[in-house]
Amino acid sequence: MREPNFSVPAQNRATVVISSTLYDRRALDCTATLPLVNSLTHLAYMTSTSSRIREILAADGGLERLVKILATCQRTDKHTLWKWSLAFQCVVNIGVRGTEAIRSRVVETGTVHVVLSILENFLKALDQARTDNEQDQRQLELQPPAPAKPKSKPVDSSLSSIPMLNNLSVEDVLHREEDILFSLQLLAYLSKYPHIRESFHKNYSHNVFSVVEKFTHRLHPSTVIYWAGVIMRNACRKDEARGGIRQCAYMHCGKWERFPREFAKCRRCRKAKYCSKQCQSKAWGEGHRWWCVERQHAPVTTTTTTTITPPAPAPTPSPAPATATGTAATPTVAT
């Protein structure tokens, strides 16, 4: 099979494909969809099993190419969606299983912009679906029911910077919960590091933690709630490079402690710390109540060890001497 390998079809070269045993950077520059899908299928396996492949992708420009695939896909046909999902899975594998240097490289390539767009697009599609349902219910109350029409209304183009996500309908976006789970897993591993957490607060259109906090609501699946909670608890970690101080857990405040243990902790979860009662009250109303899990203290149990020794043979009792009152003393038997 011969397909254009690069952007110039006149070359008409045989397609270079990544296999399960061979990695070739040129295969990611292929413009044909099916060979690229084949390469990404094998690359998804390799990025999850080989640390060497993850290092190579972070160094040879392969990671940037994968992010470009995610940001430039426009069509919504089956093969394009397949290609997009495989490329996203490769990026997630690199970020989740990579070292700190590789995870920092993942942030530098703009992956967080893509992840943030996915999360915001899903939330706004959810709000739009809820609004449409409310309008339909009002119409049903005012007039007799009409035959249902298939909804193919696309998501508002202002929701996301990714063209493919803009072209999907609301129903299609809501059925892509796997992308939400991958996004949260990636952010959970990236948010372990203080310098990346600081960028989450400042370097993006919206505070990443504020967006993630909305996925701790009980209307989402349990796995999504779990990973969103992990990210929010990571946001409350102390910064050892600054002497062990923490940041106010109200995401719109961002105030830092002047010295360790200056702020008061939430009495329930013992994770979030707030600079004032006002910040704690606002944070509770905006979502902290959904990921505030009561810290369970292990009960203190005292265990006593008893050693059982075989009884010694009883000695033969001898006549006891008489006491002053004329009664015999009780003989003692060793046990």
ROLUMDREN-485424 format. One line per 5 residues: number of its first residue (from 1); their letters; for each residue x, y, z of N, C-alpha, C, O. Coordinates in steps of 0.05 Angstrom, whole numbers, plus 5000, padded with zeros to 4 digits. Each point is the difference from the previous one (the first is absolute). Example, Ala and Ser with C-alpha at 12.3 -4.5 7.8 and 13.67 -1.06 7.14 Angstrom:
<guzas>
1> AS> 5264,4886,5156,4982,5024,5000,5018,5024,5000,5021,5000,5013 | 4972,5021,4973,5016,5024,5001,4985,5022,5014,5010,5022,5004
</guzas>
This chain:
<guzas>
1> MREPN> 5017,4976,5000,4983,5024,5000,5018,5025,5000,5019,5002,5016 | 4975,5016,4967,5015,5025,4997,4983,5023,5007,4978,5004,4989 | 5031,5013,5029,4985,5023,5009,5020,5023,5002,5024,4996,5004 | 4966,5029,4993,5018,5023,5004,5010,5000,5029,4984,5001,5019 | 5042,5000,4984,5012,4998,5026,5002,5027,5014,4996,5002,5024
6> FSVPA> 5009,5019,4961,5002,5027,5011,4979,5018,4987,4982,4990,4987 | 5021,5036,5017,4980,5018,4990,5002,5004,4970,4982,5013,4989 | 5038,4978,4998,5004,5003,4971,4992,4974,4987,5016,4981,5000 | 4960,5017,4988,4992,4974,4989,5016,4992,4975,5000,4976,4993 | 5014,5043,4994,5015,4993,4976,5023,4981,5006,5009,4986,4982
11> QNRAT> 5000,5012,5043,5021,4981,5006,4991,4971,4997,5016,4983,4992 | 4959,5012,5015,4989,4973,4997,5018,4979,5012,5006,4980,4987 | 5002,5024,5038,5017,4981,5013,4983,4979,5015,4977,5004,5006 | 5036,4973,4997,4987,4979,5016,4997,5010,5029,5018,5012,5011 | 4960,4982,5001,4994,5010,5026,5018,4987,5021,5003,4975,5000
16> VVISS> 5008,5041,5018,5015,4990,5022,4981,4997,5024,4986,5019,5007 | 5012,4957,5004,4981,4994,5020,5014,4991,5025,5020,4985,4999 | 4971,5023,5024,5010,4991,5026,4988,4973,5006,4976,4996,4998 | 5041,4985,5010,4991,4974,5008,5005,4996,5030,5009,5018,5013 | 4983,4959,4996,5003,4994,5029,5030,4997,5008,5006,5000,5024
21> TLYDR> 5012,4997,4957,5028,4997,5005,5018,5021,4988,5024,5000,5004 | 4964,5019,4980,5016,5020,4986,4986,5027,5003,4977,5003,4993 | 5039,5017,5016,4990,5027,5001,5014,5017,4979,5025,5000,4999 | 4960,5014,4985,5012,5018,4980,4985,5027,5002,4975,5001,4996 | 5039,5020,5010,4988,5026,5004,4985,5009,4974,4980,5014,5002
26> RALDC> 5030,4979,4975,4987,5009,4975,4972,4990,4996,4984,5012,4986 | 5009,4966,5028,4973,4989,4997,4979,5019,5011,4977,5000,4991 | 5030,5017,5028,4981,5019,5011,4994,5023,4982,4981,5015,5004 | 5036,4989,4975,4996,5021,4980,4983,4991,4977,4995,5015,4981 | 4995,4961,5020,4984,4989,4978,4973,5016,4999,4988,5006,5020
31> TATLP> 5004,5000,4955,4975,5015,4996,4976,4982,4994,4978,5009,5000 | 5027,4965,4995,4978,4982,4996,4989,4990,5027,5016,4994,5018 | 4958,5004,4984,4988,4994,5025,5004,4972,5009,5008,4995,5023 | 4988,4985,4960,5001,4972,5008,5028,4992,5009,5003,4987,5020 | 5018,5019,4964,5027,4993,5010,5007,5014,5026,5014,4989,5017
36> LVNSL> 4977,5036,4987,5005,5014,5025,4985,4987,5023,5011,4998,5022 | 4965,4993,4973,4985,4985,5021,5015,4975,5007,5001,4993,5024 | 5009,4993,4956,5015,4975,5006,5025,5006,5017,5006,4985,5018 | 5008,5036,4975,5024,5008,5015,4993,5008,5029,5014,4992,5019 | 4965,5023,4984,4992,5009,5027,4990,4977,5017,5003,5001,5025
41> THLAY> 4986,4979,4963,4991,4977,5015,5024,4986,5013,4999,4993,5024 | 5022,5003,4961,5024,4988,5011,5014,5019,5019,5012,4991,5020 | 4988,5035,4974,5013,5019,5017,4987,5002,5027,5013,5004,5021 | 4960,4993,4980,4986,5001,5026,5009,4977,5018,5003,5003,5024 | 5002,4974,4963,5011,4977,5016,5029,5005,5009,5007,4994,5023
46> MTSTS> 5009,5017,4960,5028,5005,5006,5004,5021,5021,5017,4998,5017 | 4966,5023,4983,5003,5021,5020,4991,4990,5028,5008,5012,5020 | 4976,4968,4981,4991,4989,5026,5019,4979,5011,4997,4993,5024 | 5021,4997,4960,5018,4979,5009,5030,5007,5000,5015,4988,5015 | 4993,5030,4968,5028,5006,4997,5007,5028,5009,4990,5020,4990
51> SRIRE> 5027,4982,5030,5009,5026,5010,5019,5013,4979,5001,5024,4998 | 5013,4959,4987,5018,5011,4980,4985,5014,4978,5008,5021,4990 | 4969,4969,5001,4984,5012,4980,4989,5027,5010,4999,5019,4985 | 4993,4982,5040,4990,5025,5011,5022,5021,5001,4994,5024,4994 | 5030,4969,5012,5022,5019,4999,5006,5009,4972,5006,5024,4996
56> ILAAD> 4993,4958,4985,5006,5008,4972,4978,5019,4990,5007,5020,4987 | 4968,4974,5019,4978,5018,4990,5002,5028,5013,4993,5019,4987 | 5017,4983,5037,5003,5026,5013,5023,5015,4989,5002,5025,5004 | 5017,4962,4982,5024,5013,4991,5001,5004,4970,5012,5020,4990 | 4974,4964,4994,5003,5002,4970,4977,5015,4987,4998,5000,4976
61> GGLER> 4985,5013,5039,4977,5014,4989,4975,4984,4995,4980,5010,4990 | 5021,4965,5018,4976,4983,4996,4977,5009,5018,4977,4999,4992 | 5029,5011,5032,4980,5009,5018,4986,5025,4989,4975,5003,5002 | 5041,5015,4987,4988,5024,4987,4982,4992,4977,4979,5013,4996 | 5029,4967,4989,4984,4991,4977,4973,4988,5010,4979,5005,4987
66> LVKIL> 5021,4980,5034,4976,4989,5011,4981,5022,5010,4976,4999,4995 | 5035,5021,5018,4983,5022,5009,4989,5016,4976,4977,5010,5001 | 5038,4992,4978,4990,5014,4976,4978,4985,4987,4981,5012,4990 | 5020,4961,5010,4978,4984,4990,4975,5005,5016,4978,5003,4988 | 5025,4999,5038,4976,5005,5017,4988,5028,4995,4976,5003,5000
71> ATCQR> 5041,5017,4994,4990,5027,4998,4990,5007,4972,4987,5020,4997 | 5020,4964,4983,4993,5007,4972,4980,4982,4987,4991,5006,4978 | 5001,4972,5035,4979,4983,4988,4974,5016,4998,4992,5013,5019 | 4995,4984,4957,4975,5015,4996,4977,4982,4993,4977,5006,5008 | 5027,4973,4978,4978,4983,4991,4991,4983,5024,5015,4995,5019
76> TDKHT> 4960,4995,4979,4989,4984,5021,4992,4972,4990,4982,4987,5012 | 5030,5004,4967,4994,4973,4990,5013,4980,5018,5016,5006,5018 | 4978,4968,4978,5009,4979,5018,5030,4998,5001,5011,4997,5022 | 5002,5004,4955,5029,4997,4999,5014,5023,5014,5020,4996,5013 | 4970,5028,4982,5013,5024,5013,4997,4999,5030,5019,5006,5015
81> LWKWS> 4957,4986,4995,4996,4998,5029,5018,4978,5012,5010,5003,5022 | 4994,4976,4963,5017,4978,5008,5029,5011,5003,5014,4994,5019 | 4995,5020,4960,5027,5011,5001,5004,5019,5023,5020,5000,5013 | 4960,5017,4992,5002,5020,5022,5001,4985,5027,5016,5008,5017 | 4968,4972,4986,5000,4985,5026,5026,4986,5005,5010,5000,5023
86> LAFQC> 5002,4988,4956,5025,4987,5004,5023,5019,5006,5017,4994,5016 | 4983,5029,4970,5020,5020,5006,4998,5010,5028,5020,5005,5014 | 4956,4999,4995,4996,5010,5028,5008,4979,5020,5011,5006,5021 | 4984,4969,4973,5008,4978,5018,5031,4999,5002,5010,4994,5021 | 5003,5010,4956,5030,5000,5001,5010,5023,5018,5019,4996,5016
91> VVNIG> 4970,5028,4981,5008,5022,5017,4995,4995,5029,5017,5006,5017 | 4960,4982,4989,4994,4994,5028,5020,4979,5011,5009,5002,5023 | 4997,4978,4961,5020,4979,5009,5027,5013,5006,5013,4993,5020 | 4995,5026,4964,5026,5013,5004,5000,5016,5026,5019,5000,5015 | 4959,5014,4990,4998,5017,5024,4996,4984,5025,5011,5007,5021
96> VRGTE> 4973,4972,4978,4994,4984,5024,5024,4983,5008,5006,4997,5024 | 5007,4990,4956,5021,4981,5006,5028,5012,4998,5020,4986,5006 | 4983,5039,4986,5026,5012,4997,5012,5010,5026,4987,5000,5021 | 5038,5009,4977,5013,5011,5023,4992,5030,5004,4984,5010,4984 | 5027,5003,5036,4994,5028,5005,5009,5017,4976,4985,5019,4993
101> AIRSR> 5038,4975,4996,5009,5016,4977,4982,4996,4976,4994,5020,4986 | 4997,4956,5009,4982,4995,4978,4973,5014,5004,4988,5010,4982 | 5002,4989,5043,4974,5013,5006,5002,5030,4997,4981,5013,4991 | 5042,4998,5016,5004,5029,4996,5000,5006,4970,4990,5021,4991 | 5022,4961,4993,5000,5003,4971,4971,4998,4989,4994,5014,4981
106> VVETG> 4990,4969,5030,4972,4998,4991,4986,5027,5005,4984,5008,4983 | 5021,5005,5039,4987,5026,5005,5011,5021,4981,4984,5017,4991 | 5041,4982,5002,5012,5020,4983,4989,4998,4971,4999,5021,4986 | 4993,4956,5006,4990,4996,4972,4972,5010,4996,4990,4999,4978 | 4997,5009,5044,4972,5011,4997,4979,4979,5004,4977,5005,4992
111> TVHVV> 5029,4973,5020,4980,4979,5005,4978,5009,5018,4977,4993,4997 | 5031,5024,5023,4980,5008,5020,4978,5018,4986,4977,4999,5008 | 5031,5016,4971,4980,5015,4986,4979,4982,4987,4976,5005,5001 | 5033,4973,4988,4982,4980,4988,4982,4988,5021,4976,4997,4997 | 5036,4995,5026,4985,4987,5021,4979,5020,5011,4977,4992,5005
116> LSILE> 5031,5033,4999,4982,5019,5011,4976,5005,4980,4978,5004,5009 | 5028,4996,4966,4979,5003,4980,4980,4976,5000,4976,5004,4997 | 5035,4972,5007,4983,4976,5002,4981,5003,5024,4976,4994,4998 | 5035,5013,5025,4984,5002,5024,4979,5022,4998,4976,4996,5007 | 5032,5028,4984,4981,5021,4998,4978,4994,4979,4977,5007,5004
121> NFLKA> 5031,4980,4974,4981,4993,4979,4979,4981,5011,4976,5002,4994 | 5032,4979,5022,4982,4980,5012,4981,5014,5020,4976,4994,4999 | 5034,5024,5017,4983,5013,5020,4979,5018,4987,4977,5000,5008 | 5031,5014,4971,4981,5018,4987,4980,4984,4983,4977,5008,4997 | 5032,4969,4992,4981,4983,4986,4980,4988,5020,4976,4997,4993
126> LDQAR> 5033,4997,5031,4982,4990,5021,4979,5021,5008,4976,4994,5003 | 5033,5031,5000,4981,5022,5006,4981,5004,4977,4976,5006,5005 | 5034,4993,4971,4982,5004,4977,4980,4978,4998,4977,5005,4993 | 5030,4970,5012,4981,4978,5000,4980,5003,5021,4976,4994,4996 | 5032,5015,5028,4981,5004,5022,4980,5023,4993,4976,4997,5005
131> TDNEQ> 5034,5024,4982,4982,5022,4992,4980,4990,4979,4977,5007,5001 | 5033,4978,4979,4982,4989,4980,4978,4982,5011,4977,5001,4992 | 5031,4983,5028,4980,4983,5013,4979,5015,5014,4976,4994,5000 | 5032,5028,5014,4981,5017,5014,4981,5013,4980,4976,5003,5006 | 5034,5006,4972,4983,5013,4980,4980,4980,4988,4977,5006,4996
136> DQRQL> 5033,4969,4999,4982,4980,4990,4977,4993,5019,4978,4996,4992 | 5029,5003,5034,4979,4994,5020,4980,5023,5001,4976,4995,5004 | 5032,5029,4994,4981,5023,5000,4982,4999,4976,4976,5005,5002 | 5035,4988,4975,4984,4998,4976,4980,4978,5002,4977,5002,4990 | 5031,4975,5022,4981,4978,5003,4977,5007,5019,4978,4990,4997
141> ELQPP> 5027,5027,5022,4979,5008,5019,4980,5019,4986,4977,5001,5008 | 5033,5015,4972,4983,5020,4988,4985,4989,4975,4979,5011,4994 | 5031,4969,4993,4988,4990,4976,5002,4970,4999,5016,4988,5014 | 4967,4998,4970,5001,4971,4998,5026,4991,4989,5013,5014,4985 | 4995,4961,5022,5027,4991,4990,5000,4996,4970,4981,4991,4988
146> APAKP> 5042,5016,5001,5005,4997,4971,5020,4979,4996,5015,4993,5019 | 4987,4995,4957,5020,4979,4995,5028,5011,5004,5007,5022,4991 | 5009,4962,5024,5027,5009,5007,5017,5002,4975,4999,4983,4982 | 5018,5038,5017,5018,5004,4978,5029,4995,5010,5007,5007,5022 | 5009,4981,4961,5028,4996,5008,5015,5026,5004,4998,5018,4983
151> KSKPV> 5016,4984,5040,5015,5024,5006,5028,4997,4989,5015,4982,5008 | 4992,5036,4975,5027,5001,4988,5013,5027,5004,5017,5008,4984 | 4974,5007,5036,5010,5027,5004,5028,4999,5010,5006,4987,5020 | 5013,5026,4965,5028,4999,5009,5004,5018,5025,4984,5017,5006 | 5038,4978,5007,5007,5016,5023,5009,5027,4990,5011,5003,4979
156> DSSLS> 4983,5018,5037,5008,5027,4994,5030,5001,4994,5016,4990,5015 | 4991,5023,4963,5028,5001,4991,5018,5016,5019,5024,4997,4999 | 4964,5018,5019,5016,5015,5019,5008,4983,5024,5015,5010,5017 | 4977,4965,4984,5005,4984,5024,5029,4989,4999,5011,4997,5022 | 5000,4998,4956,5025,4986,4999,5017,5010,4977,4990,5010,4980
161> SIPML> 5037,4988,5024,5018,5008,4979,5007,4977,4982,5016,5004,4981 | 4973,4972,5023,5005,4977,4983,4978,4998,4980,4977,4997,5007 | 5030,5005,4967,4978,5000,4979,4983,4975,5001,4976,5002,4996 | 5036,4974,5008,4984,4976,5000,4979,5000,5022,4977,4991,4995 | 5030,5018,5029,4980,5001,5021,4978,5020,4995,4977,4996,5008
166> NNLSV> 5030,5026,4977,4979,5019,4993,4980,4988,4981,4976,5008,5000 | 5032,4974,4983,4983,4988,4979,4983,4977,5011,4982,4990,4985 | 5023,5001,5039,4984,4978,5011,4974,5010,5011,4998,5023,5010 | 4982,4961,4989,4974,5007,5012,5002,4997,5030,5019,4988,5011 | 4961,5022,5003,5000,4999,5029,4999,4971,5010,5014,4992,5019
171> EDVLH> 4970,4991,4967,4998,4972,5008,5027,4985,4996,5007,4984,5017 | 5007,5023,4961,5026,4987,4996,5021,5008,5021,5016,4984,5008 | 4983,5041,5000,5019,5009,5020,4994,4987,5026,5019,4991,5014 | 4956,5006,4994,4993,4988,5025,5006,4970,5001,5003,4989,5022 | 4999,4998,4955,5007,4972,4999,5030,4994,5000,5008,4977,4998
176> REEDI> 5008,5044,5003,5029,4997,5000,5011,5003,5029,5018,5016,5004 | 4971,4970,5015,5009,5002,5027,5028,4988,5004,5013,5006,5020 | 4995,4977,4962,5027,4988,5002,5021,5022,4997,5021,4999,5014 | 4974,5021,4969,5019,5023,4998,5001,5015,5026,5022,5010,5007 | 4956,4993,5007,5000,5014,5026,5017,4985,5020,5015,5012,5015
181> LFSLQ> 4982,4962,4985,5015,4983,5020,5030,5002,4994,5016,5002,5018 | 4992,4996,4956,5028,5002,4993,5011,5028,5007,5022,5002,5010 | 4962,5018,4986,5009,5028,5006,5005,5003,5030,5020,5012,5008 | 4962,4978,5008,5003,5003,5029,5024,4983,5010,5014,5008,5018 | 4989,4968,4971,5023,4984,5008,5026,5014,4994,5019,5000,5016
186> LLAYL> 4983,5012,4960,5024,5015,4993,5005,5023,5019,5023,5004,5009 | 4957,5012,4996,5003,5023,5018,5007,4991,5029,5014,5014,5014 | 4976,4962,4994,5007,4991,5027,5029,4995,5003,5012,5006,5021 | 5001,4983,4958,5029,4995,5002,5016,5025,4996,5022,5003,5011 | 4968,5016,4973,5015,5024,4995,4999,5019,5025,5018,5014,5005
191> SKYPH> 4959,4985,5009,4997,5018,5023,5015,4992,5025,4997,5013,5021 | 5020,4967,4977,5016,4992,5023,5023,5019,5004,5011,5001,5022 | 4996,5015,4959,5024,5016,5001,4993,5030,5004,4982,5010,4987 | 5032,5003,5031,4992,5028,5007,5001,5019,4977,4983,5017,4997 | 5038,4981,4986,5003,5019,4978,4978,4997,4979,4992,5019,4987
196> IRESF> 4998,4956,5010,4978,4995,4981,4973,5010,5013,4983,5011,4986 | 5014,4985,5040,4976,5010,5013,4998,5030,4998,4978,5012,4996 | 5045,5002,5006,5000,5029,4998,4991,5009,4972,4986,5019,4997 | 5023,4966,4982,4992,5007,4973,4970,4994,4996,4987,5014,4984 | 5002,4967,5030,4971,4995,4998,4984,5023,5009,4977,5005,4991
201> HKNYS> 5034,5010,5028,4985,5023,5011,5002,5025,4982,4982,5017,5000 | 5040,4986,4985,5006,5025,4987,5002,5000,4970,4993,5020,4987 | 5015,4958,5001,5008,5000,4972,4979,4993,4980,5005,4996,4976 | 4970,5001,5032,4979,4991,4982,4976,5019,5002,4997,5016,5019 | 4985,4982,4962,4977,5018,4999,4982,4998,5025,4989,5020,5008
206> HNVFS> 5009,4956,5003,4986,4996,5025,5017,4984,5019,5018,4985,4992 | 4977,5019,5034,5015,4984,5020,4993,4971,4996,4977,4992,5001 | 5043,4992,4995,4996,4971,4994,4986,4987,5024,4982,4983,4995 | 5026,5023,5029,4988,4988,5023,4970,5007,5003,4984,4984,5009 | 5009,5041,4984,4972,5008,5001,4983,4984,4981,4977,4993,5006
211> VVEKF> 5034,5001,4970,4985,4984,4981,4998,4971,5010,4979,4987,4997 | 5043,5002,5013,4999,4972,5010,4981,4997,5023,4988,4979,5003 | 5010,5041,5014,4983,4998,5024,4971,4994,4992,4985,4988,5016 | 5006,5021,4961,4973,4995,4991,4994,4970,4994,4977,4992,4999 | 5044,4993,4997,4997,4971,4995,4999,4984,5026,4998,4975,4998
216> THRLH> 5004,5038,5025,4997,4985,5025,4970,4998,5008,4994,4988,5020 | 4988,5024,4964,4972,4999,5006,4990,4972,4997,5010,4984,4984 | 4969,5009,5032,4990,4972,5001,4986,4991,4975,4994,4977,4997 | 5001,5041,4984,4986,4992,4976,5019,4986,4980,4990,4988,4980 | 5036,5013,5025,5019,4987,4982,5006,4971,5010,4994,4994,5023
221> PSTVI> 5017,4989,4960,5006,4973,5008,5021,4999,5023,5014,5020,5004 | 4986,4958,5010,5017,4998,5024,5030,5003,4993,5015,5011,5015 | 4993,4977,4962,5028,5002,4993,5009,5029,4993,5022,5008,5007 | 4960,5007,4980,5005,5028,4995,5002,5016,5026,5018,5017,5003 | 4964,4977,5015,5000,5014,5026,5026,4994,5015,5012,5018,5013
226> YWAGV> 4997,4957,4986,5024,4992,5014,5025,5016,4990,5014,5012,5016 | 4990,4988,4958,5024,5013,4989,4998,5030,5003,5021,5013,5004 | 4955,4999,4994,4998,5028,5005,5006,5007,5029,5013,5021,5006 | 4979,4962,5013,5008,5004,5028,5029,4998,5005,5011,5014,5016 | 5003,4968,4970,5029,4997,5002,5013,5026,4992,5019,5010,5013
231> IMRNA> 4972,5002,4965,5012,5025,4990,4995,5023,5020,5019,5015,5005 | 4958,4986,5007,4994,5021,5019,5017,4997,5025,5008,5020,5012 | 4996,4956,4997,5017,4996,5023,5029,5006,4994,5015,5009,5017 | 4994,4986,4958,5027,5007,4992,5003,5031,5000,5022,5010,5006 | 4957,5004,4988,5001,5029,5001,5005,5011,5028,5010,5023,5003
236> CRKDE> 4985,4961,5017,5004,5009,5028,5027,4992,5011,5005,5004,5024 | 5012,4984,4959,5026,4991,5010,5018,5024,5007,4996,5022,4989 | 5022,4974,5029,5019,5021,5007,5023,5001,4980,5007,4980,4988 | 5005,5043,5010,5023,5005,4982,5026,4998,5016,5006,5019,5015 | 5008,4959,4982,5025,4997,5016,5021,5020,4991,5017,5007,5016
241> ARGGI> 4982,5002,4959,5020,5019,4991,4997,5027,5013,5019,5016,5001 | 4957,4990,5009,4995,5025,5014,5000,4997,5031,4991,5018,5014 | 5019,4960,4995,5002,4996,5029,4976,4985,5012,4996,5001,5024 | 4989,4986,4959,4977,4985,5010,4974,5015,5004,4983,4992,5016 | 5015,5031,4971,4975,5016,5003,4979,4990,4980,5007,4987,4980
246> RQCAY> 4968,5020,5025,4978,4992,4983,4985,5024,4990,5003,5023,5010 | 4980,4972,4969,4984,5021,4988,4971,4997,5009,4991,4979,5006 | 4995,5044,4995,4972,4999,5008,4985,4983,4980,5003,5003,4976 | 4980,4979,5035,4986,4980,4983,4977,5012,4985,4987,4986,4984 | 5006,5039,5021,4980,5013,4984,5013,5010,4974,5018,5017,5001
251> MHCGK> 4975,4971,4977,5015,5003,4975,5001,5028,4989,5018,5007,4985 | 4962,5010,5023,5000,5027,4990,5015,5019,5019,5001,5024,4995 | 5011,4965,5026,5016,5016,5019,5030,4998,4993,5012,5020,4992 | 4999,4956,5012,5028,4996,4992,5020,5011,5020,5024,5002,4993 | 4968,5006,5031,5019,5012,5019,5017,4978,5012,4990,4978,5006
256> WERFP> 5036,5028,4998,5019,4981,5011,5004,5006,5030,4998,5023,5009 | 5009,4957,5006,5008,5003,5028,5026,5015,5002,5018,4997,4983 | 4985,5019,5037,5026,5014,5005,5019,4982,5015,5024,5003,4998 | 4965,4978,5017,5016,4980,5014,4984,4975,5002,4975,5001,4999 | 5037,4976,5005,4985,4975,5001,4979,5000,5022,5004,5010,5022
261> REFAK> 4973,4977,4972,4978,4997,5019,4987,5026,5008,4989,5002,5022 | 5013,5018,4961,4986,5025,5006,4970,4998,4996,4985,5010,5016 | 5007,4977,4962,4971,4997,4994,4988,4977,5015,5014,4981,5009 | 4960,5020,4995,4986,4979,5014,4990,4979,4981,4991,5006,4977 | 5009,4969,5031,4991,4978,4983,4970,4996,5003,4988,5007,5020
266> CRRCR> 5001,4981,4959,4972,4991,5002,4999,4977,5020,5015,4981,4999 | 4967,5022,5020,4999,4980,5022,4990,4973,4991,5003,4980,5014 | 4984,5019,4963,4988,4975,4991,5020,4983,4984,5005,4977,5007 | 5007,5035,4973,5019,4984,4983,5029,5004,5008,5016,4983,4993 | 4991,5038,5021,5027,5005,5009,5019,5003,4977,5024,4996,5003
271> KAKYC> 4966,5012,4973,5017,5004,4976,5000,5029,4992,5022,5012,4997 | 4955,5000,4999,4998,5027,4991,5006,5020,5023,4993,4995,5023 | 5022,5026,4970,5007,5021,5019,4991,5027,4989,5002,5005,4976 | 4987,5012,5041,4988,5025,4991,5012,5023,5016,5006,4997,5024 | 4996,5025,4962,5012,5024,5013,4980,5015,5017,5007,5016,5018
276> SKQCQ> 4967,4979,4978,4979,5014,5015,4974,4984,5000,4997,4981,4984 | 4985,5026,5033,4974,4988,5001,4984,5005,4974,4985,4983,4991 | 5019,5041,4998,4986,5007,4975,5008,4982,4977,4983,4991,4985 | 5043,5004,5013,5009,4982,4978,4990,4971,5005,4992,4987,4981 | 5007,5005,5043,4990,4973,5006,4971,4997,4993,4991,4980,4989
281> SKAWG> 4993,5041,5017,4971,4999,4994,4995,5001,4970,4983,4985,4990 | 5032,5031,4996,4997,5001,4971,5008,4974,4986,4987,4991,4982 | 5036,4998,5028,5009,4975,4988,4981,4977,5005,4996,4983,4983 | 4991,5017,5041,4981,4979,5006,4976,5002,4981,4989,4979,4991 | 5002,5045,5004,4977,5003,4982,5006,4994,4971,4982,4992,4985
286> EGHRW> 5043,5012,5006,5007,4996,4972,5009,4972,4994,5004,4994,4976 | 4999,4989,5044,5006,4972,4992,5017,4985,5020,5002,4975,4997 | 5009,5037,5023,5016,4985,5019,4983,4979,5015,5011,4979,5008 | 4963,5026,4995,4984,4981,5014,4997,4973,4986,4993,4980,5012 | 5014,5020,4962,4998,4975,4984,5025,4983,5003,4998,4975,4997
291> WCVER> 5025,5036,5007,5024,4984,5003,5012,5001,5028,5022,4990,5004 | 4963,5021,5015,5008,5000,5028,4993,4973,5012,4976,4996,5007 | 5043,4987,4997,4995,4973,5011,5011,5000,5028,5022,5007,5005 | 4961,4984,5013,5008,5000,5028,5023,4981,5004,5000,4977,4992 | 5020,5033,5022,5024,4984,5005,4995,4980,5022,4992,5008,5023
296> QHAPV> 5012,4967,4971,4995,4979,5019,5025,4995,5017,5021,4995,4989 | 4976,5006,5037,5022,4994,5018,4999,4970,5008,4979,4991,5009 | 5043,4995,4988,5000,4972,5007,4998,4997,5030,5015,5013,5015 | 4967,4971,4995,4997,4996,5029,5025,4988,5012,5012,4982,4988 | 4995,5027,5035,5024,4990,5014,4992,4974,5015,4984,5001,5018
301> TTTTT> 5027,4977,4974,4994,4975,5012,5025,4990,5014,5022,4999,4989 | 4975,4992,5036,5022,4989,5016,4997,4970,5000,4980,4989,5008 | 5040,4998,4982,5000,4970,4999,5018,4990,5021,5024,5008,5002 | 4966,4973,5014,5017,4987,5021,5006,4972,4991,4982,4985,4992 | 5043,5009,5009,5009,4973,4993,5003,4983,5025,5013,5008,5019
306> TTITP> 4974,4969,4980,5001,4981,5022,5016,4976,4992,4995,4988,4979 | 5023,5004,5038,5016,4976,4994,4990,4978,5018,4997,5003,5024 | 4998,4975,4964,4991,4976,5014,5023,4981,5005,5013,4991,4981 | 4992,5004,5044,5022,4981,5007,4988,4975,5012,4980,5001,5015 | 5031,4977,4980,4990,4975,5011,5002,5000,5030,5020,5009,5011
311> PAPAP> 4960,4981,5003,5001,5000,5030,5022,4981,5010,5005,4979,4990 | 5008,5031,5032,5021,4984,5012,4987,4979,5018,4978,5004,5010 | 5035,4973,4993,4989,4979,5017,4997,5009,5029,5019,5012,5011 | 4959,4983,5002,4995,5008,5027,5017,4984,5020,5001,4975,4998 | 5013,5038,5020,5017,4985,5020,4982,4987,5021,4977,5008,5004
316> TPSPA> 5034,4972,5008,4985,4985,5021,4998,5018,5025,5021,5008,5010 | 4955,4998,5000,4997,5018,5023,5011,4986,5025,4996,4976,5005 | 5017,5040,5012,5010,4990,5025,4983,5011,5023,4985,5020,4995 | 5015,4968,5028,4983,5010,5022,5008,5028,5008,5023,5007,5004 | 4957,5010,4997,5004,5029,5006,5004,5003,5030,4987,4987,5016
321> PATAT> 5032,5031,4992,5003,5005,5029,4976,5015,5011,4986,5014,4986 | 5010,4983,5039,4978,5013,5013,5006,5029,5004,5023,5008,5005 | 4956,5008,4994,5003,5029,5004,4994,5006,5029,4994,4982,5016 | 5009,5044,4990,4996,5008,5028,4972,4995,5009,4995,4996,5024 | 4985,5005,4958,4972,4996,5008,4992,4971,4999,4978,4993,5007
326> GTAAT> 5041,4990,4985,4994,4972,5000,4988,4990,4974,4991,4977,4999 | 5009,5040,4980,4989,4991,4974,5023,4995,4981,5021,5013,5003 | 4975,4969,4979,5021,4994,4981,5000,5020,4977,4979,5009,4991 | 5045,4998,5000,5003,5019,4977,4992,4986,4975,5004,4976,4996 | 4984,5039,4985,4992,4989,4975,5024,4993,4982,5017,5018,4997
331> PTVAT> 4985,4958,4993,5024,4994,4983,4998,5015,4974,4978,5004,4989 | 5045,5004,5000,5002,5014,4974,5008,4980,4979,5019,4984,5003 | 4967,5017,4975,5006,4982,4977,5009,5017,4977,4985,5018,4991 | 5038,4976,4998,5010,5015,4977,4986,4992,4975,4997,4976,4995 | 4996,5043,4990,4987,4995,4974,5017,5010,4978,4992,4997,4976
</guzas>
